[in-house]
Amino acid sequence: MCPKEYELQLQQYEAEVRNHIKVEQQLKLHIEVLQEKIDDLEKEKDNFEKTLSSEKSALDKKLRNGFNRLLEQKQLELDKLNKELKKQKEIANNESLERGREKQAATHSTSQVKVVRVNNFVGAG
């Protein structure tokens, strides 16, 4: 090979090296841009997770408070119904006792009438 061919070959190699360096720099820039995007997305993800956690806690608290209020309300209703039931049972029990007394009094009156009739029948005979 002659010196001119060597020089031409050397220029081609230098052009290839420059092209490789150019591509390498472009790749480094692209990597930097991608790394920045990754960093931004990770920050965004962290912020989202914090917001989500905060909102979840607030919602849990709100639901728990609502549930507790509803539970208290239902407990008051249950207590009221239990008192009413107890009152109705007492009324029913008193009515039953009263009917029992009336029946006993009626039975006692009937017995006295029978005794009087028997005495009248015995005394008449």
Buried (B, 14 or more C-beta within 10 A) or exposed (E): EEEEEEEEEEEEEEEEEEEEEEEEEEEEEEEEEEEEEEEEEEEEEEEEEEEEEEEEEEEEEEEEEEEEEEEEEEEEEEEEEEEEEEEEEEEEEEEEEEEEEEEEEEEEEEEEEEEEEEEEEEEEE
